[in-house]
Amino acid sequence: MIELLRRPRVLAAVTRTLAVLLLPVAFLRSPSRCRYLACQWALGLRYPTEDLAGLAEPARAAFTAARTEAFWRHGQLIGLTSGHRDAADQYRLFSDEVHRTGSVTAARHRVLPPHESAHVRGTALDVRPTEGAAWLEEHGPSYRLYRRYDNEWWHFEYHADTVPMRLPDPDALRPRALSRLAG
């Protein structure tokens, strides 16, 4: 029985059922926002370790609005694996990746140092599951959320005023990388 509950489809169905059951309570709390509240509560129970704290307010608002639409209109769950990271956490991730790969250059293909990371600025979101990321890739631009890197299906960034260029990896804009691409 426990194994059955771990299956993604079952968890998604349970989460949707829970959201529907929470609608009356959400309606009592805020009639105009009941679908939003029920969705956030149900997803909070589905993804209990996700942490939206530290995200820039526009990024958080865009993400919660997008996943509410995904949930109610398309039946798609989107969870947050990682959002804001403080500089020390980002440095630790970068250092671990340098140690794992054996080089700063190789590490930069997966993790950026703190002064370059949108996670530290509170505008980057790593999402799950893959189906949720696919939904966000298709519909996210309506919310100013964009997939940034070809090698990271899970990584999206909020950009209020621009449509960012899609890059092969996080290191692609370094001058050395541009010269490799040009030559």
trRosetta pair geometry for C-beta under 8 A, 3 or more apart (Angstrom, degrees):
i j d omega theta_ij theta_ji phi_ij phi_ji
1 4 5.6 -52 -154 31 34 115
1 5 6.7 31 152 -17 65 104
2 5 5.8 -57 -154 35 35 111
2 6 6.8 36 149 -24 65 104
3 6 5.7 -55 -154 29 35 114
3 7 7.6 50 149 -36 61 90
4 7 6.1 -39 -167 3 39 115
4 10 5.9 118 157 -71 72 172
5 10 5.9 -125 -126 119 33 135
5 11 6.9 85 174 -73 60 81
5 14 7.5 26 -145 -28 86 156
6 10 7.7 43 54 62 23 123
6 11 7.2 2 -158 -47 21 119
7 10 4.4 75 70 12 97 109
7 11 6.8 -175 85 -9 46 88
8 11 5.7 -59 -143 40 31 110
8 12 6.1 32 159 -21 67 106
8 129 6.2 36 -137 -64 138 165
9 12 5.7 -53 -146 36 30 112
9 13 6.4 29 155 -17 64 106
10 13 5.8 -55 -149 37 31 110
10 14 6.3 30 153 -18 65 107
11 14 5.7 -53 -144 38 31 111
11 15 6.2 33 155 -21 64 107
11 46 6.4 113 169 -144 102 103
11 77 8.0 -77 116 24 94 168
12 15 5.7 -55 -147 36 30 113
12 16 6.4 29 155 -17 65 105
12 75 7.5 72 165 165 120 87
12 77 5.3 -142 -119 -8 92 128
13 16 5.8 -53 -146 37 31 109
13 17 6.3 32 155 -18 64 107
14 17 5.7 -55 -147 38 30 112
14 18 6.2 33 153 -21 64 107
14 46 7.9 148 91 -98 95 99
15 18 5.6 -53 -147 36 30 114
15 19 6.5 33 153 -21 63 103
15 42 5.1 115 -173 161 76 108
15 43 6.8 60 -168 -86 127 51
15 45 7.3 175 -119 80 84 97
15 46 4.3 13 -103 -74 128 134
15 77 6.0 52 88 -93 155 136
16 19 5.7 -52 -150 33 32 113
16 20 6.6 32 152 -18 64 103
16 42 7.4 92 -87 164 20 154
16 71 7.6 179 -102 -171 82 88
16 75 6.6 -2 -95 -142 143 82
17 20 5.8 -54 -152 35 33 111
17 21 6.4 30 151 -16 66 107
18 21 5.6 -57 -148 39 32 111
18 22 6.2 29 154 -18 66 109
18 41 8.0 -132 138 111 105 93
18 42 4.6 147 98 -124 105 104
18 45 6.4 -98 144 67 159 144
18 46 8.0 175 52 -52 143 95
19 22 5.6 -59 -146 39 31 110
19 23 7.1 58 150 -49 60 85
19 38 4.7 102 -166 146 75 99
19 39 5.6 35 -138 -92 132 47
19 41 7.4 146 -111 71 69 88
19 42 3.7 -62 -70 -25 85 158
19 43 7.9 32 -78 -30 118 71
19 71 7.0 178 -110 166 173 128
20 23 5.8 -24 -162 -12 36 118
20 38 7.5 87 -70 167 17 142
21 24 7.9 -48 175 19 41 95
22 25 5.4 -61 -163 46 62 111
22 26 5.6 61 141 -24 86 108
22 37 7.6 -134 139 117 115 85
22 38 4.2 156 96 -135 104 90
22 41 5.3 -159 -179 82 162 136
22 42 6.1 -157 18 -54 143 96
23 26 5.6 -60 -141 42 30 111
23 27 6.1 37 158 -27 67 104
23 34 5.8 67 -158 156 70 115
23 35 7.2 6 -119 -90 98 56
23 38 4.8 -8 -80 -79 57 158
24 27 5.5 -50 -146 31 32 116
24 28 6.7 34 155 -19 63 100
25 28 5.8 -51 -155 32 33 111
25 29 6.6 28 149 -15 64 107
25 38 7.7 126 64 -92 86 91
26 29 5.6 -58 -150 39 35 111
26 30 6.8 -45 174 50 69 79
26 33 7.4 -109 171 107 102 68
26 34 4.0 122 117 -152 101 71
26 35 7.4 146 119 -44 146 18
26 36 7.9 176 -177 65 135 56
26 37 3.9 167 -142 85 114 117
26 38 4.2 -102 -15 -51 155 85
26 41 7.1 -147 -75 5 114 135
27 30 7.7 -103 -143 71 20 38
27 31 5.4 38 -163 -107 70 63
27 34 4.1 14 -78 -106 61 146
29 34 7.5 135 57 -102 84 75
29 37 6.2 -166 77 177 130 173
30 33 4.2 -9 121 49 127 100
30 34 6.2 -174 86 -63 69 60
30 37 6.1 128 49 -31 113 141
31 34 6.0 -16 -145 -34 29 113
33 36 4.5 -52 -173 46 83 120
33 37 5.5 85 126 -26 92 100
34 37 5.8 -57 -143 39 31 108
34 38 6.1 28 161 -17 67 109
35 38 6.0 -54 -141 39 28 109
35 39 6.2 31 157 -21 62 109
35 68 6.8 104 127 -173 92 112
35 72 5.6 23 -178 -81 124 153
36 39 5.9 -62 -153 36 25 112
36 40 6.4 19 157 -15 64 109
36 64 7.4 62 -163 150 102 106
36 65 7.9 -25 -121 -105 115 57
36 68 5.1 -15 -117 -125 69 151
37 40 5.9 -58 -145 38 30 107
37 41 6.2 28 158 -18 67 108
38 41 5.9 -55 -145 38 29 111
38 42 6.2 25 158 -16 65 110
39 42 6.0 -61 -146 40 26 106
39 43 6.1 18 160 -11 65 112
39 67 7.2 164 154 119 125 86
39 68 4.7 128 83 -121 162 77
39 71 4.7 135 -139 82 120 157
39 72 6.5 -77 -77 -41 131 99
40 43 5.9 -58 -141 44 28 106
40 44 6.0 36 155 -27 63 108
40 64 6.3 9 -92 -152 114 114
40 68 7.3 -27 -49 -82 81 102
41 44 5.6 -55 -149 33 27 116
41 45 6.7 23 154 -15 62 103
42 45 5.9 -56 -154 36 33 108
42 46 6.3 31 149 -18 66 108
42 71 7.9 137 75 -161 124 145
43 46 5.3 -52 -141 39 38 113
43 47 5.9 -8 170 23 73 104
43 67 6.7 59 -97 143 169 133
43 71 7.0 -96 -56 -86 120 144
43 77 6.7 166 -112 -149 98 94
43 78 7.8 -6 -137 67 140 55
43 79 6.7 -175 -171 -94 101 75
44 47 6.9 -70 -128 63 21 73
44 48 6.9 61 163 -104 58 52
44 50 7.5 -120 -122 57 56 106
45 48 6.5 6 -150 -73 29 89
46 77 6.5 -90 129 -155 162 140
46 79 6.8 -125 109 -83 105 120
47 50 4.3 29 133 -13 115 120
47 79 3.8 156 -81 -136 151 122
47 80 6.8 126 138 39 151 63
50 79 5.7 -146 -61 -174 141 88
50 80 4.2 105 -154 65 124 91
50 81 7.3 -61 -106 -76 93 17
50 83 7.8 75 -173 -16 86 111
51 54 7.4 32 135 22 104 108
51 80 7.4 -122 47 104 40 124
51 83 6.5 -137 89 33 71 113
51 84 7.9 -90 113 48 99 87
52 55 5.5 -54 -176 11 68 126
52 60 5.4 96 177 -131 112 111
52 63 7.4 -170 -127 84 113 136
52 64 7.5 31 -129 -60 155 109
52 80 6.5 109 -78 39 76 165
52 83 6.1 65 -124 1 41 167
53 83 8.0 141 58 77 40 132
53 84 6.9 -94 106 47 52 129
54 83 6.5 145 78 107 97 107
54 84 2.9 -142 118 79 113 154
54 85 7.8 120 130 -35 149 16
54 86 7.6 -97 -141 -57 147 75
54 122 5.5 -143 148 -109 69 108
55 59 4.8 -124 175 90 104 112
55 60 4.1 131 95 -62 125 94
55 63 7.2 -54 176 16 163 140
55 83 4.8 -54 -69 168 106 133
55 84 5.1 -144 -65 -34 50 107
55 122 4.9 148 -146 -174 31 92
55 123 7.6 112 -158 -82 77 29
55 125 7.5 26 -116 -79 130 95
56 59 4.5 80 62 10 87 110
56 60 6.9 -167 83 -9 40 87
56 84 8.0 138 -22 -80 59 116
56 121 6.9 -12 -39 143 124 75
56 122 4.0 128 -32 110 75 113
56 123 5.4 0 17 -73 128 76
56 158 6.9 -143 64 70 116 141
57 60 5.7 -56 -142 38 30 110
57 61 6.1 29 160 -18 66 108
58 61 5.7 -55 -143 40 30 111
58 62 6.2 32 158 -20 65 108
58 144 7.7 -28 156 82 110 142
58 158 6.2 160 112 158 92 143
58 160 5.9 1 145 -81 158 117
59 62 5.8 -55 -146 37 28 111
59 63 6.2 27 156 -18 64 109
59 83 7.9 146 127 -161 126 110
59 122 6.2 175 38 139 144 77
59 123 4.8 -163 -73 -125 143 55
59 125 7.0 178 174 -42 112 109
59 145 8.0 104 -146 -94 72 94
59 158 3.7 -151 -107 5 87 155
60 63 5.8 -57 -145 38 29 110
60 64 6.2 20 161 -12 66 108
60 83 8.0 50 -89 -162 84 150
61 64 6.2 -58 -141 40 27 103
61 65 6.1 25 159 -17 63 111
62 65 5.9 -60 -146 39 26 109
62 66 6.1 26 157 -20 64 110
62 143 4.2 133 -168 165 92 101
62 144 5.5 -86 -125 59 150 93
62 145 5.5 162 141 -47 123 103
62 158 5.4 139 50 -118 148 119
63 66 5.8 -57 -145 36 28 110
63 67 6.3 15 162 -9 65 108
63 80 7.1 45 171 -78 144 121
63 125 5.7 152 -100 -88 135 159
63 143 7.5 134 -68 145 29 142
63 145 6.7 108 -83 -86 67 143
63 158 7.5 -82 -42 -66 92 120
64 67 6.1 -56 -140 43 30 102
64 68 6.2 37 156 -25 63 106
65 68 5.7 -55 -149 32 29 114
65 69 6.7 27 155 -15 63 104
65 143 5.9 172 84 -122 109 124
66 69 6.0 -58 -155 37 31 107
66 70 6.3 31 150 -19 66 108
66 78 7.2 -33 114 57 96 159
66 136 6.3 66 154 -118 137 89
66 139 6.7 151 -151 112 99 106
66 140 6.1 29 -139 -111 150 64
66 142 7.6 142 -105 76 95 93
66 143 4.3 -85 -66 -12 110 167
66 145 6.0 -43 -48 17 162 146
67 70 5.2 -47 -141 38 40 116
67 71 6.0 46 156 -25 67 105
67 77 7.8 29 -163 -163 104 40
67 78 4.2 -127 -115 59 105 114
67 132 7.7 14 -118 -158 97 116
68 71 5.7 -54 -147 35 28 113
68 72 6.3 3 166 2 66 110
69 72 6.6 -67 -136 48 26 91
69 73 5.1 -11 -177 15 68 125
69 74 7.4 41 139 5 69 101
69 139 7.1 -143 103 153 129 147
70 73 7.0 -55 -106 52 11 89
70 74 5.3 -50 -156 52 50 115
70 76 4.2 -72 172 76 98 103
70 77 7.4 159 121 -82 114 8
70 78 5.3 55 77 -13 157 117
70 132 6.8 79 160 -138 155 79
70 135 5.0 95 -129 139 121 146
70 136 7.3 -33 -72 -66 146 73
70 139 7.0 171 -78 64 92 147
71 74 7.6 34 3 55 7 72
71 75 7.2 28 -166 -123 35 18
71 76 6.6 -102 -78 68 37 52
71 77 6.5 53 -101 -95 87 52
71 78 7.6 -108 -53 16 86 84
74 135 6.3 159 102 -134 153 133
76 131 6.2 -141 -142 133 106 102
76 132 5.8 153 163 -102 103 66
76 135 4.6 126 135 -55 165 162
77 129 7.2 52 85 13 96 98
77 132 5.9 -64 98 -79 52 122
78 127 5.5 -17 -171 -166 96 128
78 128 7.7 143 -159 74 52 37
78 132 3.6 152 -101 -166 71 123
78 133 7.7 132 -128 -55 99 43
78 135 6.7 -119 -67 69 117 123
78 136 6.1 101 -122 -51 145 116
79 127 6.6 141 77 -160 46 70
79 128 5.0 -26 67 67 100 87
79 129 7.3 52 27 -26 103 61
79 132 6.7 123 16 48 61 174
80 83 5.5 1 180 -47 132 104
80 125 6.0 -77 -127 -158 99 99
80 126 7.2 94 -166 72 62 57
80 127 6.1 -45 -104 -104 47 67
80 128 7.9 162 -99 23 3 80
81 126 4.4 -65 67 109 106 100
81 127 6.4 172 4 -114 92 10
81 128 5.1 83 -50 -16 110 110
81 154 6.5 -7 26 177 138 135
82 85 6.8 6 179 -54 110 108
82 119 6.8 -11 140 -130 108 130
82 125 7.6 160 87 -159 55 39
82 126 4.1 23 49 39 91 120
83 119 7.1 154 150 -143 30 82
83 122 7.3 29 153 -146 94 61
83 124 7.2 162 -157 90 46 59
83 125 5.5 -6 -109 -109 78 69
83 126 7.5 -137 -65 26 40 71
84 119 6.4 142 -139 178 28 67
84 120 7.6 75 -159 -128 70 18
84 122 4.4 1 -98 -108 110 77
85 89 4.3 -123 -173 89 101 122
85 90 4.7 125 111 -57 125 87
85 93 7.3 -21 -177 -2 163 136
85 117 7.1 -37 61 130 115 144
85 119 4.3 20 21 142 103 118
85 120 6.0 -51 77 -77 79 59
86 89 5.2 93 55 10 71 102
86 90 7.2 -142 97 -3 35 91
86 120 7.0 57 -162 -129 21 80
87 90 5.6 -58 -146 41 33 111
87 91 6.1 37 155 -23 67 106
87 114 4.0 67 -147 -161 80 149
87 115 7.9 37 -132 -57 113 58
87 120 5.4 55 -82 -133 66 128
88 91 5.7 -52 -146 35 30 113
88 92 6.5 32 153 -20 63 104
88 114 7.9 29 -38 -85 21 146
89 92 5.7 -53 -150 34 32 112
89 93 6.5 31 153 -17 65 104
90 93 5.7 -52 -149 36 34 111
90 94 6.3 33 153 -18 66 107
90 111 7.7 174 -167 -178 72 104
90 112 7.6 -21 -178 86 116 70
90 113 7.2 95 137 180 106 33
90 114 4.1 124 89 -93 126 80
90 117 5.0 -152 -151 35 144 162
90 119 6.0 160 -92 83 118 118
90 120 5.2 -52 -22 -63 157 107
91 94 5.6 -55 -146 39 31 111
91 95 6.1 31 155 -18 66 108
91 113 6.9 31 -105 -154 67 74
91 114 5.2 -30 -56 -33 82 118
92 95 5.8 -54 -143 39 29 110
92 96 6.2 32 156 -20 64 107
93 96 5.8 -54 -147 36 28 112
93 97 6.4 26 154 -18 63 107
93 111 5.1 -150 132 -150 100 146
94 97 5.8 -58 -150 37 30 109
94 98 6.4 34 151 -21 65 103
94 107 6.3 91 -166 154 66 129
94 111 4.8 -161 -95 125 61 117
94 112 6.8 -49 -95 112 118 21
94 113 5.0 78 -132 -96 168 56
94 114 7.2 -111 -6 -32 140 67
95 98 5.5 -50 -147 33 33 113
95 99 6.4 33 153 -17 65 105
96 99 5.7 -55 -150 38 31 111
96 100 6.1 31 152 -20 66 108
97 100 5.5 -50 -140 38 33 113
97 101 6.0 12 165 -1 68 111
97 106 8.0 -153 154 109 92 79
97 107 3.9 123 118 -143 101 97
97 110 5.5 -159 -147 78 143 116
97 111 4.4 160 -1 30 158 129
98 101 6.5 -67 -138 49 22 93
98 102 7.7 -158 171 21 52 3
98 103 7.0 -108 -149 99 71 15
98 104 5.5 2 -119 -89 112 56
98 107 4.3 -39 -75 -50 59 157
99 102 7.7 25 -176 -71 22 40
100 107 7.5 117 55 -99 88 94
101 106 3.7 -156 157 108 138 125
101 107 5.1 -170 39 -64 133 70
101 110 7.8 161 -44 20 140 125
102 106 6.7 29 61 42 69 143
103 106 4.3 86 66 11 100 102
103 107 6.6 -162 93 -9 51 86
104 107 5.6 -58 -147 37 31 114
104 108 6.3 36 155 -27 65 105
105 108 6.0 -54 -153 27 28 113
105 109 7.7 37 148 -27 57 95
105 171 7.2 93 -162 -155 60 161
106 109 6.0 -45 -168 13 41 115
107 110 6.4 -79 -169 47 43 94
107 111 5.9 -46 170 55 84 94
108 111 7.2 -89 -112 71 29 50
108 112 6.3 52 -142 -102 74 59
108 113 7.9 -32 -102 -18 92 81
108 169 7.9 102 123 131 70 113
108 170 6.2 -133 168 94 67 100
108 171 3.8 88 127 -82 108 120
108 174 7.4 24 147 -24 153 141
109 151 6.7 -11 169 79 93 163
109 169 4.5 -16 -151 167 73 150
109 170 6.6 144 -156 44 21 85
109 171 5.3 -55 -78 8 53 124
110 151 7.5 -92 -92 119 67 127
110 152 7.6 131 -137 -73 61 114
110 169 7.5 -42 -59 -165 41 114
110 170 7.0 -59 64 22 1 124
111 117 7.9 -10 -176 -94 67 122
111 170 7.3 93 -61 52 2 158
112 116 4.2 -107 169 92 127 108
112 117 4.6 169 82 -75 108 79
112 170 5.0 -127 -52 162 103 137
112 171 7.7 174 -91 -71 87 67
113 116 5.5 69 62 23 74 103
113 117 7.0 -140 95 -28 29 100
114 117 5.6 -58 -136 21 31 117
114 120 5.1 94 -163 -70 76 154
115 120 7.6 -47 -82 64 19 159
116 170 7.9 115 128 170 121 110
117 120 4.5 91 82 0 102 101
117 121 7.3 -176 105 0 60 84
117 124 7.0 -80 170 8 79 149
118 121 5.3 -55 -150 44 46 112
118 123 4.8 -79 -176 75 99 91
118 124 3.6 113 102 -46 101 110
118 148 7.8 150 13 -36 151 164
118 157 4.9 -18 149 -120 167 120
119 122 7.6 43 178 -71 32 26
119 124 4.3 -64 -69 60 60 126
119 126 8.0 -2 -95 -21 118 101
121 124 7.4 87 57 -8 88 90
123 157 5.5 45 131 -162 93 84
123 158 4.6 -118 -162 52 87 93
123 159 7.6 83 171 -67 132 51
124 155 6.6 -16 -169 -162 107 90
124 156 7.2 153 -157 84 58 44
124 157 5.0 -29 -100 -99 70 82
124 158 7.8 -135 -69 12 29 76
125 145 7.1 -23 36 -146 132 119
125 155 7.6 148 81 -152 48 44
125 156 4.9 -20 64 66 97 94
125 157 7.3 173 19 -85 74 33
125 158 7.5 69 -11 -30 108 91
126 152 7.9 -73 -118 173 96 118
126 154 4.8 37 -162 136 78 110
126 155 5.6 -22 -99 -92 76 64
126 156 7.8 163 -88 22 28 71
127 132 5.6 -123 151 114 116 114
127 133 5.2 157 87 -83 108 82
127 136 6.1 75 59 4 164 159
127 154 5.5 -166 54 -162 56 75
127 156 6.3 12 -5 9 117 117
128 132 6.2 62 125 50 27 129
128 133 7.1 -14 -107 -37 26 104
128 154 6.4 -2 -69 -129 66 118
129 132 5.2 105 49 8 57 101
129 133 7.3 -111 110 -2 35 90
130 133 5.5 -53 -149 37 36 113
130 134 6.3 40 151 -23 67 102
130 153 6.3 13 -131 127 86 141
130 154 7.9 -73 -97 -76 59 85
131 134 5.5 -48 -148 33 34 114
131 135 6.6 37 151 -20 63 101
132 135 5.6 -50 -150 34 34 112
132 136 6.3 31 152 -16 65 107
133 136 5.5 -55 -145 40 33 111
133 137 6.2 40 153 -26 66 102
133 147 7.5 82 -179 -94 94 121
133 153 5.2 92 131 148 152 88
133 154 5.4 -86 -95 -104 144 49
133 156 7.7 -168 -138 -38 83 113
134 137 5.6 -48 -147 30 31 114
134 138 6.7 25 155 -12 61 106
134 153 7.9 -10 -62 -176 69 113
135 138 6.0 -64 -156 40 30 106
135 139 5.9 -17 166 21 70 115
136 139 6.5 -71 -124 59 26 81
136 140 4.2 49 176 -58 69 116
136 145 6.2 -61 -174 115 103 129
136 147 7.3 120 110 -56 95 96
136 156 5.9 -75 142 -67 133 155
137 140 6.2 -6 -89 11 14 120
137 147 4.8 0 -110 -23 93 135
137 153 8.0 -55 -53 -161 135 75
137 156 7.9 -140 -78 -90 63 113
139 142 5.7 -38 180 21 68 118
139 143 7.4 44 135 -1 79 104
140 143 5.7 -73 -160 48 49 100
140 144 7.9 -78 159 71 74 20
140 145 3.6 -92 -170 87 105 95
140 146 6.2 170 117 -76 121 32
140 147 7.1 116 53 -28 152 76
140 156 6.0 -114 -152 -145 158 140
141 144 7.1 39 -159 -87 40 23
141 145 7.1 -114 -66 60 27 54
141 146 6.2 51 -87 -86 77 83
141 163 7.1 20 -137 -122 114 107
144 158 5.7 52 117 -157 98 73
144 159 5.8 -140 179 68 93 53
144 160 5.8 32 -174 -103 155 36
145 156 4.9 29 176 164 97 129
145 157 7.3 167 -150 80 58 26
145 158 5.7 -30 -95 -91 69 66
146 156 6.2 155 76 -155 28 80
146 157 5.9 -29 62 60 83 76
146 159 6.1 -14 14 16 123 115
146 163 6.8 136 -83 -155 150 65
146 164 5.5 168 87 42 151 100
146 166 7.7 -127 166 -80 112 82
147 152 7.9 -174 -167 92 90 78
147 153 7.4 -20 -144 -150 132 40
147 155 6.8 98 -149 83 67 62
147 156 5.5 -50 -84 -96 51 77
147 166 6.9 26 97 -119 82 106
148 152 7.4 -1 69 67 84 115
148 155 5.7 -63 42 117 100 105
148 156 7.0 148 -11 -128 86 28
148 157 5.1 42 -48 4 126 116
148 164 6.1 -15 -114 104 90 138
148 166 6.7 -176 -161 -126 30 56
148 167 6.2 -1 162 31 77 96
148 170 7.7 51 118 -92 121 72
149 152 4.3 44 78 31 117 101
149 155 5.6 17 32 69 106 130
149 166 7.5 168 -88 -167 19 69
149 167 5.5 -30 -105 77 68 86
149 168 7.0 10 -157 119 76 21
149 169 5.4 57 -157 -125 119 31
149 170 5.8 -36 -86 -52 145 65
149 172 7.9 167 -121 -2 92 123
150 166 6.8 84 -53 161 82 103
150 167 7.1 -123 -3 105 86 41
150 168 4.9 -34 32 -137 123 44
150 169 6.9 -62 51 -56 84 58
151 168 6.6 45 -20 160 101 62
151 169 4.7 8 21 -95 131 90
152 155 3.9 20 125 9 128 119
152 169 7.7 103 -13 -130 97 64
152 170 7.6 35 -8 -39 137 97
157 164 6.6 12 76 15 125 154
159 162 5.1 -72 165 66 126 74
159 163 6.9 146 92 -103 138 23
159 164 5.2 169 -46 -29 160 102
167 170 7.2 103 98 -91 135 22
167 172 4.1 -177 -171 48 114 142
167 173 6.6 -65 -113 -38 146 89
168 172 5.0 130 43 -82 85 136
169 172 5.5 133 57 -39 63 97
171 174 5.6 -28 -178 2 75 118
171 177 5.5 155 133 -63 84 149
172 177 5.1 -153 -146 141 33 145
172 178 7.6 87 166 -67 62 67
172 181 7.5 53 -160 -46 91 139
173 177 6.8 26 34 68 12 128
173 178 7.0 21 -153 -52 34 106
174 177 4.6 87 59 7 83 105
174 178 7.1 -157 89 -7 41 85
175 178 5.6 -55 -146 36 35 111
175 179 6.3 33 157 -19 67 104
176 179 5.9 -56 -150 35 30 109
176 180 6.6 32 151 -20 63 103
177 180 5.6 -51 -151 32 35 113
177 181 6.5 34 151 -18 66 104
178 181 5.6 -54 -149 37 35 111
178 182 6.2 30 155 -16 68 109
179 182 5.7 -55 -141 41 33 109
179 183 5.9 11 165 -3 67 115
180 183 6.3 -69 -137 48 23 95
